[in-house]
Amino acid sequence: METQRTERQSRYPQKKFFHRKKFCRFCSDSNIKIDYKNTAILNNFVTERGKIMPRRITGNCASHQRELAVAIKRSRIIAIMPFVTGDGK
Ligand SMILES: [Zn+2]
C-alpha cells in the first residue's frame, strides 16, 4: 500500500561544474584544433578519472564531440592519455 518514493530535487539542474557557456568551443574558436597529440586541450574534456565528458556538460556540438572522442581514444592507445586514473584499485 505504501508507496515509498525518494524525494529528489530533480527539478533543479545539477551544476556539476562551473557554469559554462553552452556553446561548442571548437566552433567558436577556430584556433583550437582537435588533435590527438594535443593533450592540453583534450584534458579539458575528460574528468579527473579520465572519462570523456558528456556533451551536455562540455556544450560541444555533435560533430566536434565525436571528433574529440576519437582523438581522446586515439591518444589513449598511444599512451599519452589515461584510460582511467585516480582509482587505487
Ligand atoms: Zn563544434
PDB file of the backbone (N, CA, C, O) and the ligand in Angstrom, with CONECT records:
HET     ZN  A 101       1
ATOM      1  N   MET A   1       0.816  -1.196   0.000  1.00  0.00           N
ATOM      2  CA  MET A   1       0.000   0.000   0.000  1.00  0.00           C
ATOM      3  C   MET A   1       0.863   1.266   0.000  1.00  0.00           C
ATOM      4  O   MET A   1       0.627   2.232  -0.725  1.00  0.00           O
ATOM      5  N   GLU A   2       1.851   1.191   0.842  1.00  0.00           N
ATOM      6  CA  GLU A   2       2.678   2.392   0.963  1.00  0.00           C
ATOM      7  C   GLU A   2       3.643   2.513  -0.207  1.00  0.00           C
ATOM      8  O   GLU A   2       4.426   1.611  -0.504  1.00  0.00           O
ATOM      9  N   THR A   3       3.556   3.606  -0.821  1.00  0.00           N
ATOM     10  CA  THR A   3       4.494   3.846  -1.910  1.00  0.00           C
ATOM     11  C   THR A   3       5.642   4.698  -1.401  1.00  0.00           C
ATOM     12  O   THR A   3       5.487   5.863  -1.035  1.00  0.00           O
ATOM     13  N   GLN A   4       6.781   4.069  -1.396  1.00  0.00           N
ATOM     14  CA  GLN A   4       7.954   4.796  -0.920  1.00  0.00           C
ATOM     15  C   GLN A   4       8.654   5.459  -2.092  1.00  0.00           C
ATOM     16  O   GLN A   4       9.126   4.815  -3.029  1.00  0.00           O
ATOM     17  N   ARG A   5       8.693   6.704  -1.996  1.00  0.00           N
ATOM     18  CA  ARG A   5       9.311   7.448  -3.084  1.00  0.00           C
ATOM     19  C   ARG A   5      10.396   8.366  -2.514  1.00  0.00           C
ATOM     20  O   ARG A   5      10.150   9.194  -1.637  1.00  0.00           O
ATOM     21  N   THR A   6      11.558   8.189  -3.031  1.00  0.00           N
ATOM     22  CA  THR A   6      12.638   9.054  -2.551  1.00  0.00           C
ATOM     23  C   THR A   6      12.499  10.436  -3.169  1.00  0.00           C
ATOM     24  O   THR A   6      12.424  10.611  -4.385  1.00  0.00           O
ATOM     25  N   GLU A   7      12.471  11.379  -2.292  1.00  0.00           N
ATOM     26  CA  GLU A   7      12.295  12.758  -2.752  1.00  0.00           C
ATOM     27  C   GLU A   7      13.609  13.282  -3.310  1.00  0.00           C
ATOM     28  O   GLU A   7      14.605  13.437  -2.602  1.00  0.00           O
ATOM     29  N   ARG A   8      13.569  13.537  -4.564  1.00  0.00           N
ATOM     30  CA  ARG A   8      14.785  14.057  -5.189  1.00  0.00           C
ATOM     31  C   ARG A   8      14.509  15.434  -5.771  1.00  0.00           C
ATOM     32  O   ARG A   8      13.421  15.725  -6.269  1.00  0.00           O
ATOM     33  N   GLN A   9      15.510  16.246  -5.689  1.00  0.00           N
ATOM     34  CA  GLN A   9      15.345  17.578  -6.249  1.00  0.00           C
ATOM     35  C   GLN A   9      15.744  17.560  -7.718  1.00  0.00           C
ATOM     36  O   GLN A   9      16.731  18.165  -8.135  1.00  0.00           O
ATOM     37  N   SER A  10      14.953  16.859  -8.460  1.00  0.00           N
ATOM     38  CA  SER A  10      15.293  16.728  -9.867  1.00  0.00           C
ATOM     39  C   SER A  10      14.824  17.936 -10.663  1.00  0.00           C
ATOM     40  O   SER A  10      15.113  18.076 -11.851  1.00  0.00           O
ATOM     41  N   ARG A  11      14.109  18.785  -9.987  1.00  0.00           N
ATOM     42  CA  ARG A  11      13.591  19.948 -10.695  1.00  0.00           C
ATOM     43  C   ARG A  11      14.702  20.943 -11.023  1.00  0.00           C
ATOM     44  O   ARG A  11      14.672  21.660 -12.023  1.00  0.00           O
ATOM     45  N   TYR A  12      15.678  20.943 -10.128  1.00  0.00           N
ATOM     46  CA  TYR A  12      16.753  21.893 -10.333  1.00  0.00           C
ATOM     47  C   TYR A  12      17.906  21.229 -11.094  1.00  0.00           C
ATOM     48  O   TYR A  12      18.311  20.112 -10.772  1.00  0.00           O
ATOM     49  N   PRO A  13      18.413  21.907 -12.075  1.00  0.00           N
ATOM     50  CA  PRO A  13      19.540  21.333 -12.827  1.00  0.00           C
ATOM     51  C   PRO A  13      20.788  21.244 -11.961  1.00  0.00           C
ATOM     52  O   PRO A  13      21.135  22.177 -11.237  1.00  0.00           O
ATOM     53  N   GLN A  14      21.442  20.116 -12.055  1.00  0.00           N
ATOM     54  CA  GLN A  14      22.645  19.938 -11.255  1.00  0.00           C
ATOM     55  C   GLN A  14      23.819  20.658 -11.906  1.00  0.00           C
ATOM     56  O   GLN A  14      24.119  20.495 -13.088  1.00  0.00           O
ATOM     57  N   LYS A  15      24.448  21.442 -11.085  1.00  0.00           N
ATOM     58  CA  LYS A  15      25.640  22.111 -11.598  1.00  0.00           C
ATOM     59  C   LYS A  15      26.846  21.343 -11.100  1.00  0.00           C
ATOM     60  O   LYS A  15      27.333  21.543  -9.987  1.00  0.00           O
ATOM     61  N   LYS A  16      27.300  20.475 -11.949  1.00  0.00           N
ATOM     62  CA  LYS A  16      28.456  19.678 -11.562  1.00  0.00           C
ATOM     63  C   LYS A  16      29.719  20.509 -11.643  1.00  0.00           C
ATOM     64  O   LYS A  16      30.602  20.415 -10.791  1.00  0.00           O
ATOM     65  N   PHE A  17      29.787  21.299 -12.653  1.00  0.00           N
ATOM     66  CA  PHE A  17      30.942  22.141 -12.849  1.00  0.00           C
ATOM     67  C   PHE A  17      30.472  23.591 -12.902  1.00  0.00           C
ATOM     68  O   PHE A  17      29.274  23.872 -12.925  1.00  0.00           O
ATOM     69  N   PHE A  18      31.403  24.470 -12.921  1.00  0.00           N
ATOM     70  CA  PHE A  18      31.037  25.875 -13.001  1.00  0.00           C
ATOM     71  C   PHE A  18      30.288  26.139 -14.299  1.00  0.00           C
ATOM     72  O   PHE A  18      30.464  25.456 -15.308  1.00  0.00           O
ATOM     73  N   HIS A  19      29.475  27.126 -14.227  1.00  0.00           N
ATOM     74  CA  HIS A  19      28.613  27.397 -15.382  1.00  0.00           C
ATOM     75  C   HIS A  19      29.442  27.773 -16.599  1.00  0.00           C
ATOM     76  O   HIS A  19      30.230  28.719 -16.588  1.00  0.00           O
ATOM     77  N   ARG A  20      29.234  27.013 -17.613  1.00  0.00           N
ATOM     78  CA  ARG A  20      29.980  27.239 -18.832  1.00  0.00           C
ATOM     79  C   ARG A  20      28.984  27.578 -19.931  1.00  0.00           C
ATOM     80  O   ARG A  20      27.889  27.022 -20.006  1.00  0.00           O
ATOM     81  N   LYS A  21      29.388  28.470 -20.744  1.00  0.00           N
ATOM     82  CA  LYS A  21      28.508  28.872 -21.836  1.00  0.00           C
ATOM     83  C   LYS A  21      28.247  27.664 -22.729  1.00  0.00           C
ATOM     84  O   LYS A  21      29.172  26.993 -23.187  1.00  0.00           O
ATOM     85  N   LYS A  22      27.005  27.414 -22.955  1.00  0.00           N
ATOM     86  CA  LYS A  22      26.645  26.241 -23.739  1.00  0.00           C
ATOM     87  C   LYS A  22      26.895  26.512 -25.216  1.00  0.00           C
ATOM     88  O   LYS A  22      25.990  26.764 -26.012  1.00  0.00           O
ATOM     89  N   PHE A  23      28.155  26.445 -25.517  1.00  0.00           N
ATOM     90  CA  PHE A  23      28.478  26.659 -26.917  1.00  0.00           C
ATOM     91  C   PHE A  23      29.720  25.857 -27.253  1.00  0.00           C
ATOM     92  O   PHE A  23      30.647  25.741 -26.451  1.00  0.00           O
ATOM     93  N   CYS A  24      29.716  25.321 -28.426  1.00  0.00           N
ATOM     94  CA  CYS A  24      30.834  24.490 -28.831  1.00  0.00           C
ATOM     95  C   CYS A  24      32.115  25.314 -28.903  1.00  0.00           C
ATOM     96  O   CYS A  24      32.196  26.307 -29.625  1.00  0.00           O
ATOM     97  N   ARG A  25      33.098  24.884 -28.147  1.00  0.00           N
ATOM     98  CA  ARG A  25      34.337  25.637 -28.058  1.00  0.00           C
ATOM     99  C   ARG A  25      35.106  25.623 -29.385  1.00  0.00           C
ATOM    100  O   ARG A  25      35.802  26.574 -29.742  1.00  0.00           O
ATOM    101  N   PHE A  26      34.952  24.534 -30.076  1.00  0.00           N
ATOM    102  CA  PHE A  26      35.724  24.391 -31.305  1.00  0.00           C
ATOM    103  C   PHE A  26      35.074  25.144 -32.460  1.00  0.00           C
ATOM    104  O   PHE A  26      35.743  25.560 -33.406  1.00  0.00           O
ATOM    105  N   CYS A  27      33.756  25.310 -32.363  1.00  0.00           N
ATOM    106  CA  CYS A  27      33.072  26.096 -33.389  1.00  0.00           C
ATOM    107  C   CYS A  27      33.350  27.577 -33.178  1.00  0.00           C
ATOM    108  O   CYS A  27      33.559  28.326 -34.132  1.00  0.00           O
ATOM    109  N   SER A  28      33.350  27.989 -31.911  1.00  0.00           N
ATOM    110  CA  SER A  28      33.505  29.408 -31.625  1.00  0.00           C
ATOM    111  C   SER A  28      34.940  29.876 -31.824  1.00  0.00           C
ATOM    112  O   SER A  28      35.182  31.029 -32.181  1.00  0.00           O
ATOM    113  N   ASP A  29      35.881  28.981 -31.593  1.00  0.00           N
ATOM    114  CA  ASP A  29      37.277  29.355 -31.733  1.00  0.00           C
ATOM    115  C   ASP A  29      37.951  28.433 -32.743  1.00  0.00           C
ATOM    116  O   ASP A  29      38.236  27.270 -32.460  1.00  0.00           O
ATOM    117  N   SER A  30      38.189  28.968 -33.890  1.00  0.00           N
ATOM    118  CA  SER A  30      38.761  28.135 -34.950  1.00  0.00           C
ATOM    119  C   SER A  30      40.252  27.897 -34.733  1.00  0.00           C
ATOM    120  O   SER A  30      40.871  27.096 -35.434  1.00  0.00           O
ATOM    121  N   ASN A  31      40.817  28.597 -33.762  1.00  0.00           N
ATOM    122  CA  ASN A  31      42.241  28.386 -33.494  1.00  0.00           C
ATOM    123  C   ASN A  31      42.489  27.044 -32.810  1.00  0.00           C
ATOM    124  O   ASN A  31      43.554  26.442 -32.946  1.00  0.00           O
ATOM    125  N   ILE A  32      41.477  26.596 -32.073  1.00  0.00           N
ATOM    126  CA  ILE A  32      41.644  25.318 -31.390  1.00  0.00           C
ATOM    127  C   ILE A  32      41.414  24.199 -32.391  1.00  0.00           C
ATOM    128  O   ILE A  32      40.387  24.130 -33.065  1.00  0.00           O
ATOM    129  N   LYS A  33      42.388  23.347 -32.459  1.00  0.00           N
ATOM    130  CA  LYS A  33      42.249  22.200 -33.336  1.00  0.00           C
ATOM    131  C   LYS A  33      42.197  20.934 -32.506  1.00  0.00           C
ATOM    132  O   LYS A  33      42.969  20.758 -31.564  1.00  0.00           O
ATOM    133  N   ILE A  34      41.290  20.068 -32.864  1.00  0.00           N
ATOM    134  CA  ILE A  34      41.212  18.798 -32.153  1.00  0.00           C
ATOM    135  C   ILE A  34      42.320  17.896 -32.677  1.00  0.00           C
ATOM    136  O   ILE A  34      42.291  17.426 -33.815  1.00  0.00           O
ATOM    137  N   ASP A  35      43.281  17.676 -31.817  1.00  0.00           N
ATOM    138  CA  ASP A  35      44.434  16.897 -32.214  1.00  0.00           C
ATOM    139  C   ASP A  35      44.709  15.858 -31.140  1.00  0.00           C
ATOM    140  O   ASP A  35      44.758  16.172 -29.951  1.00  0.00           O
ATOM    141  N   TYR A  36      44.883  14.638 -31.566  1.00  0.00           N
ATOM    142  CA  TYR A  36      45.100  13.585 -30.573  1.00  0.00           C
ATOM    143  C   TYR A  36      46.439  13.723 -29.869  1.00  0.00           C
ATOM    144  O   TYR A  36      46.670  13.090 -28.839  1.00  0.00           O
ATOM    145  N   LYS A  37      47.322  14.547 -30.417  1.00  0.00           N
ATOM    146  CA  LYS A  37      48.606  14.758 -29.770  1.00  0.00           C
ATOM    147  C   LYS A  37      48.552  15.914 -28.775  1.00  0.00           C
ATOM    148  O   LYS A  37      49.440  16.068 -27.936  1.00  0.00           O
ATOM    149  N   ASN A  38      47.499  16.722 -28.880  1.00  0.00           N
ATOM    150  CA  ASN A  38      47.397  17.889 -28.021  1.00  0.00           C
ATOM    151  C   ASN A  38      46.604  17.560 -26.761  1.00  0.00           C
ATOM    152  O   ASN A  38      45.401  17.811 -26.681  1.00  0.00           O
ATOM    153  N   THR A  39      47.292  17.004 -25.795  1.00  0.00           N
ATOM    154  CA  THR A  39      46.606  16.583 -24.573  1.00  0.00           C
ATOM    155  C   THR A  39      46.171  17.777 -23.725  1.00  0.00           C
ATOM    156  O   THR A  39      45.267  17.658 -22.899  1.00  0.00           O
ATOM    157  N   ALA A  40      46.806  18.910 -23.928  1.00  0.00           N
ATOM    158  CA  ALA A  40      46.434  20.090 -23.156  1.00  0.00           C
ATOM    159  C   ALA A  40      44.972  20.450 -23.402  1.00  0.00           C
ATOM    160  O   ALA A  40      44.261  20.861 -22.485  1.00  0.00           O
ATOM    161  N   ILE A  41      44.540  20.294 -24.627  1.00  0.00           N
ATOM    162  CA  ILE A  41      43.144  20.571 -24.957  1.00  0.00           C
ATOM    163  C   ILE A  41      42.253  19.388 -24.604  1.00  0.00           C
ATOM    164  O   ILE A  41      41.158  19.550 -24.066  1.00  0.00           O
ATOM    165  N   LEU A  42      42.740  18.217 -24.915  1.00  0.00           N
ATOM    166  CA  LEU A  42      41.915  17.027 -24.654  1.00  0.00           C
ATOM    167  C   LEU A  42      41.617  16.861 -23.174  1.00  0.00           C
ATOM    168  O   LEU A  42      40.549  16.379 -22.794  1.00  0.00           O
ATOM    169  N   ASN A  43      42.574  17.264 -22.342  1.00  0.00           N
ATOM    170  CA  ASN A  43      42.384  17.115 -20.908  1.00  0.00           C
ATOM    171  C   ASN A  43      41.257  17.991 -20.371  1.00  0.00           C
ATOM    172  O   ASN A  43      40.722  17.730 -19.293  1.00  0.00           O
ATOM    173  N   ASN A  44      40.902  19.024 -21.118  1.00  0.00           N
ATOM    174  CA  ASN A  44      39.781  19.851 -20.691  1.00  0.00           C
ATOM    175  C   ASN A  44      38.456  19.115 -20.831  1.00  0.00           C
ATOM    176  O   ASN A  44      37.450  19.531 -20.256  1.00  0.00           O
ATOM    177  N   PHE A  45      38.450  18.049 -21.575  1.00  0.00           N
ATOM    178  CA  PHE A  45      37.192  17.375 -21.877  1.00  0.00           C
ATOM    179  C   PHE A  45      37.128  15.967 -21.309  1.00  0.00           C
ATOM    180  O   PHE A  45      36.306  15.146 -21.715  1.00  0.00           O
ATOM    181  N   VAL A  46      38.006  15.716 -20.372  1.00  0.00           N
ATOM    182  CA  VAL A  46      37.884  14.458 -19.638  1.00  0.00           C
ATOM    183  C   VAL A  46      37.773  14.773 -18.156  1.00  0.00           C
ATOM    184  O   VAL A  46      38.224  15.824 -17.699  1.00  0.00           O
ATOM    185  N   THR A  47      37.178  13.868 -17.417  1.00  0.00           N
ATOM    186  CA  THR A  47      37.061  14.065 -15.976  1.00  0.00           C
ATOM    187  C   THR A  47      38.387  13.741 -15.308  1.00  0.00           C
ATOM    188  O   THR A  47      39.348  13.328 -15.956  1.00  0.00           O
ATOM    189  N   GLU A  48      38.414  13.936 -14.011  1.00  0.00           N
ATOM    190  CA  GLU A  48      39.627  13.609 -13.269  1.00  0.00           C
ATOM    191  C   GLU A  48      39.961  12.129 -13.354  1.00  0.00           C
ATOM    192  O   GLU A  48      41.118  11.717 -13.268  1.00  0.00           O
ATOM    193  N   ARG A  49      38.916  11.358 -13.524  1.00  0.00           N
ATOM    194  CA  ARG A  49      39.109   9.916 -13.626  1.00  0.00           C
ATOM    195  C   ARG A  49      39.529   9.486 -15.021  1.00  0.00           C
ATOM    196  O   ARG A  49      39.836   8.318 -15.261  1.00  0.00           O
ATOM    197  N   GLY A  50      39.539  10.429 -15.921  1.00  0.00           N
ATOM    198  CA  GLY A  50      39.969  10.108 -17.265  1.00  0.00           C
ATOM    199  C   GLY A  50      38.842   9.777 -18.224  1.00  0.00           C
ATOM    200  O   GLY A  50      39.072   9.317 -19.343  1.00  0.00           O
ATOM    201  N   LYS A  51      37.627  10.015 -17.773  1.00  0.00           N
ATOM    202  CA  LYS A  51      36.489   9.706 -18.636  1.00  0.00           C
ATOM    203  C   LYS A  51      36.171  10.900 -19.527  1.00  0.00           C
ATOM    204  O   LYS A  51      36.378  12.055 -19.155  1.00  0.00           O
ATOM    205  N   ILE A  52      35.672  10.590 -20.689  1.00  0.00           N
ATOM    206  CA  ILE A  52      35.284  11.659 -21.598  1.00  0.00           C
ATOM    207  C   ILE A  52      33.997  12.302 -21.088  1.00  0.00           C
ATOM    208  O   ILE A  52      33.026  11.613 -20.774  1.00  0.00           O
ATOM    209  N   MET A  53      34.005  13.613 -21.014  1.00  0.00           N
ATOM    210  CA  MET A  53      32.830  14.306 -20.511  1.00  0.00           C
ATOM    211  C   MET A  53      31.700  14.285 -21.539  1.00  0.00           C
ATOM    212  O   MET A  53      31.940  14.372 -22.743  1.00  0.00           O
ATOM    213  N   PRO A  54      30.476  14.169 -21.051  1.00  0.00           N
ATOM    214  CA  PRO A  54      29.356  14.165 -21.982  1.00  0.00           C
ATOM    215  C   PRO A  54      29.132  15.545 -22.592  1.00  0.00           C
ATOM    216  O   PRO A  54      29.566  16.570 -22.067  1.00  0.00           O
ATOM    217  N   ARG A  55      28.461  15.522 -23.679  1.00  0.00           N
ATOM    218  CA  ARG A  55      28.271  16.743 -24.454  1.00  0.00           C
ATOM    219  C   ARG A  55      27.424  17.769 -23.708  1.00  0.00           C
ATOM    220  O   ARG A  55      27.557  18.976 -23.909  1.00  0.00           O
ATOM    221  N   ARG A  56      26.553  17.261 -22.844  1.00  0.00           N
ATOM    222  CA  ARG A  56      25.683  18.188 -22.122  1.00  0.00           C
ATOM    223  C   ARG A  56      26.473  19.041 -21.137  1.00  0.00           C
ATOM    224  O   ARG A  56      26.021  20.109 -20.726  1.00  0.00           O
ATOM    225  N   ILE A  57      27.640  18.568 -20.768  1.00  0.00           N
ATOM    226  CA  ILE A  57      28.477  19.354 -19.866  1.00  0.00           C
ATOM    227  C   ILE A  57      29.440  20.228 -20.652  1.00  0.00           C
ATOM    228  O   ILE A  57      29.618  21.405 -20.340  1.00  0.00           O
ATOM    229  N   THR A  58      30.051  19.656 -21.659  1.00  0.00           N
ATOM    230  CA  THR A  58      31.033  20.429 -22.399  1.00  0.00           C
ATOM    231  C   THR A  58      30.380  21.441 -23.331  1.00  0.00           C
ATOM    232  O   THR A  58      30.949  22.495 -23.612  1.00  0.00           O
ATOM    233  N   GLY A  59      29.194  21.118 -23.802  1.00  0.00           N
ATOM    234  CA  GLY A  59      28.499  22.027 -24.704  1.00  0.00           C
ATOM    235  C   GLY A  59      28.980  21.939 -26.130  1.00  0.00           C
ATOM    236  O   GLY A  59      28.663  22.792 -26.959  1.00  0.00           O
ATOM    237  N   ASN A  60      29.739  20.915 -26.412  1.00  0.00           N
ATOM    238  CA  ASN A  60      30.226  20.754 -27.771  1.00  0.00           C
ATOM    239  C   ASN A  60      29.103  20.376 -28.723  1.00  0.00           C
ATOM    240  O   ASN A  60      28.089  19.807 -28.322  1.00  0.00           O
ATOM    241  N   CYS A  61      29.304  20.699 -29.973  1.00  0.00           N
ATOM    242  CA  CYS A  61      28.345  20.251 -30.963  1.00  0.00           C
ATOM    243  C   CYS A  61      28.640  18.783 -31.282  1.00  0.00           C
ATOM    244  O   CYS A  61      29.701  18.261 -30.938  1.00  0.00           O
ATOM    245  N   ALA A  62      27.705  18.145 -31.930  1.00  0.00           N
ATOM    246  CA  ALA A  62      27.792  16.701 -32.129  1.00  0.00           C
ATOM    247  C   ALA A  62      29.040  16.309 -32.909  1.00  0.00           C
ATOM    248  O   ALA A  62      29.738  15.362 -32.546  1.00  0.00           O
ATOM    249  N   SER A  63      29.309  17.031 -33.965  1.00  0.00           N
ATOM    250  CA  SER A  63      30.425  16.631 -34.826  1.00  0.00           C
ATOM    251  C   SER A  63      31.758  16.833 -34.120  1.00  0.00           C
ATOM    252  O   SER A  63      32.673  16.022 -34.263  1.00  0.00           O
ATOM    253  N   HIS A  64      31.864  17.921 -33.356  1.00  0.00           N
ATOM    254  CA  HIS A  64      33.121  18.147 -32.661  1.00  0.00           C
ATOM    255  C   HIS A  64      33.292  17.207 -31.477  1.00  0.00           C
ATOM    256  O   HIS A  64      34.404  16.783 -31.161  1.00  0.00           O
ATOM    257  N   GLN A  65      32.189  16.891 -30.833  1.00  0.00           N
ATOM    258  CA  GLN A  65      32.267  15.955 -29.715  1.00  0.00           C
ATOM    259  C   GLN A  65      32.746  14.599 -30.213  1.00  0.00           C
ATOM    260  O   GLN A  65      33.541  13.925 -29.557  1.00  0.00           O
ATOM    261  N   ARG A  66      32.258  14.219 -31.359  1.00  0.00           N
ATOM    262  CA  ARG A  66      32.665  12.944 -31.943  1.00  0.00           C
ATOM    263  C   ARG A  66      34.148  12.964 -32.296  1.00  0.00           C
ATOM    264  O   ARG A  66      34.894  12.021 -32.031  1.00  0.00           O
ATOM    265  N   GLU A  67      34.538  14.072 -32.902  1.00  0.00           N
ATOM    266  CA  GLU A  67      35.941  14.224 -33.262  1.00  0.00           C
ATOM    267  C   GLU A  67      36.827  14.166 -32.025  1.00  0.00           C
ATOM    268  O   GLU A  67      37.893  13.551 -32.018  1.00  0.00           O
ATOM    269  N   LEU A  68      36.351  14.822 -30.994  1.00  0.00           N
ATOM    270  CA  LEU A  68      37.081  14.861 -29.737  1.00  0.00           C
ATOM    271  C   LEU A  68      37.196  13.474 -29.121  1.00  0.00           C
ATOM    272  O   LEU A  68      38.259  13.078 -28.644  1.00  0.00           O
ATOM    273  N   ALA A  69      36.100  12.753 -29.137  1.00  0.00           N
ATOM    274  CA  ALA A  69      36.100  11.404 -28.558  1.00  0.00           C
ATOM    275  C   ALA A  69      37.072  10.501 -29.306  1.00  0.00           C
ATOM    276  O   ALA A  69      37.781   9.697 -28.700  1.00  0.00           O
ATOM    277  N   VAL A  70      37.097  10.637 -30.602  1.00  0.00           N
ATOM    278  CA  VAL A  70      38.026   9.843 -31.402  1.00  0.00           C
ATOM    279  C   VAL A  70      39.460  10.218 -31.059  1.00  0.00           C
ATOM    280  O   VAL A  70      40.331   9.355 -30.946  1.00  0.00           O
ATOM    281  N   ALA A  71      39.692  11.522 -30.895  1.00  0.00           N
ATOM    282  CA  ALA A  71      41.041  11.995 -30.584  1.00  0.00           C
ATOM    283  C   ALA A  71      41.493  11.493 -29.218  1.00  0.00           C
ATOM    284  O   ALA A  71      42.641  11.085 -29.042  1.00  0.00           O
ATOM    285  N   ILE A  72      40.587  11.526 -28.264  1.00  0.00           N
ATOM    286  CA  ILE A  72      40.940  11.058 -26.923  1.00  0.00           C
ATOM    287  C   ILE A  72      41.228   9.566 -26.942  1.00  0.00           C
ATOM    288  O   ILE A  72      42.192   9.102 -26.334  1.00  0.00           O
ATOM    289  N   LYS A  73      40.396   8.830 -27.634  1.00  0.00           N
ATOM    290  CA  LYS A  73      40.610   7.386 -27.712  1.00  0.00           C
ATOM    291  C   LYS A  73      41.922   7.068 -28.408  1.00  0.00           C
ATOM    292  O   LYS A  73      42.641   6.145 -28.027  1.00  0.00           O
ATOM    293  N   ARG A  74      42.212   7.843 -29.423  1.00  0.00           N
ATOM    294  CA  ARG A  74      43.453   7.636 -30.162  1.00  0.00           C
ATOM    295  C   ARG A  74      44.655   7.896 -29.254  1.00  0.00           C
ATOM    296  O   ARG A  74      45.621   7.132 -29.240  1.00  0.00           O
ATOM    297  N   SER A  75      44.571   8.989 -28.500  1.00  0.00           N
ATOM    298  CA  SER A  75      45.699   9.336 -27.635  1.00  0.00           C
ATOM    299  C   SER A  75      45.840   8.358 -26.476  1.00  0.00           C
ATOM    300  O   SER A  75      46.931   8.189 -25.931  1.00  0.00           O
ATOM    301  N   ARG A  76      44.739   7.716 -26.101  1.00  0.00           N
ATOM    302  CA  ARG A  76      44.840   6.675 -25.081  1.00  0.00           C
ATOM    303  C   ARG A  76      45.646   5.493 -25.601  1.00  0.00           C
ATOM    304  O   ARG A  76      46.456   4.900 -24.888  1.00  0.00           O
ATOM    305  N   ILE A  77      45.401   5.176 -26.849  1.00  0.00           N
ATOM    306  CA  ILE A  77      46.036   3.993 -27.413  1.00  0.00           C
ATOM    307  C   ILE A  77      47.543   4.201 -27.529  1.00  0.00           C
ATOM    308  O   ILE A  77      48.324   3.274 -27.313  1.00  0.00           O
ATOM    309  N   ILE A  78      47.939   5.410 -27.870  1.00  0.00           N
ATOM    310  CA  ILE A  78      49.377   5.664 -27.931  1.00  0.00           C
ATOM    311  C   ILE A  78      49.915   6.134 -26.584  1.00  0.00           C
ATOM    312  O   ILE A  78      51.026   6.654 -26.482  1.00  0.00           O
ATOM    313  N   ALA A  79      49.097   5.935 -25.555  1.00  0.00           N
ATOM    314  CA  ALA A  79      49.539   6.077 -24.163  1.00  0.00           C
ATOM    315  C   ALA A  79      49.977   7.478 -23.774  1.00  0.00           C
ATOM    316  O   ALA A  79      50.889   7.642 -22.964  1.00  0.00           O
ATOM    317  N   ILE A  80      49.338   8.485 -24.344  1.00  0.00           N
ATOM    318  CA  ILE A  80      49.606   9.826 -23.837  1.00  0.00           C
ATOM    319  C   ILE A  80      48.406  10.367 -23.060  1.00  0.00           C
ATOM    320  O   ILE A  80      48.451  11.465 -22.506  1.00  0.00           O
ATOM    321  N   MET A  81      47.333   9.571 -23.031  1.00  0.00           N
ATOM    322  CA  MET A  81      46.197   9.914 -22.188  1.00  0.00           C
ATOM    323  C   MET A  81      45.815   8.668 -21.399  1.00  0.00           C
ATOM    324  O   MET A  81      45.953   7.551 -21.897  1.00  0.00           O
ATOM    325  N   PRO A  82      45.343   8.851 -20.190  1.00  0.00           N
ATOM    326  CA  PRO A  82      44.976   7.681 -19.400  1.00  0.00           C
ATOM    327  C   PRO A  82      43.596   7.129 -19.773  1.00  0.00           C
ATOM    328  O   PRO A  82      42.681   7.870 -20.132  1.00  0.00           O
ATOM    329  N   PHE A  83      43.483   5.822 -19.675  1.00  0.00           N
ATOM    330  CA  PHE A  83      42.157   5.223 -19.792  1.00  0.00           C
ATOM    331  C   PHE A  83      41.354   5.533 -18.542  1.00  0.00           C
ATOM    332  O   PHE A  83      40.172   5.875 -18.588  1.00  0.00           O
ATOM    333  N   VAL A  84      42.047   5.396 -17.435  1.00  0.00           N
ATOM    334  CA  VAL A  84      41.405   5.688 -16.167  1.00  0.00           C
ATOM    335  C   VAL A  84      42.486   6.095 -15.177  1.00  0.00           C
ATOM    336  O   VAL A  84      43.591   5.553 -15.186  1.00  0.00           O
ATOM    337  N   THR A  85      42.152   7.055 -14.324  1.00  0.00           N
ATOM    338  CA  THR A  85      43.120   7.498 -13.329  1.00  0.00           C
ATOM    339  C   THR A  85      42.408   7.649 -11.984  1.00  0.00           C
ATOM    340  O   THR A  85      41.180   7.601 -11.908  1.00  0.00           O
ATOM    341  N   GLY A  86      43.173   7.825 -10.965  1.00  0.00           N
ATOM    342  CA  GLY A  86      42.624   8.232  -9.678  1.00  0.00           C
ATOM    343  C   GLY A  86      42.136   7.105  -8.800  1.00  0.00           C
ATOM    344  O   GLY A  86      42.042   7.271  -7.584  1.00  0.00           O
ATOM    345  N   ASP A  87      41.825   5.965  -9.381  1.00  0.00           N
ATOM    346  CA  ASP A  87      41.326   4.878  -8.573  1.00  0.00           C
ATOM    347  C   ASP A  87      42.471   3.982  -8.143  1.00  0.00           C
ATOM    348  O   ASP A  87      43.305   3.591  -8.959  1.00  0.00           O
ATOM    349  N   GLY A  88      42.506   3.662  -6.872  1.00  0.00           N
ATOM    350  CA  GLY A  88      43.625   2.899  -6.360  1.00  0.00           C
ATOM    351  C   GLY A  88      43.572   1.423  -6.709  1.00  0.00           C
ATOM    352  O   GLY A  88      44.572   0.715  -6.596  1.00  0.00           O
ATOM    353  N   LYS A  89      42.409   0.963  -7.133  1.00  0.00           N
ATOM    354  CA  LYS A  89      42.268  -0.473  -7.370  1.00  0.00           C
ATOM    355  C   LYS A  89      42.771  -0.854  -8.751  1.00  0.00           C
ATOM    356  O   LYS A  89      42.728  -2.028  -9.121  1.00  0.00           O
TER     357      LYS A  89
HETATM  358 ZN    ZN A 101      31.501  22.422 -32.986  1.00  0.00          ZN2+
END
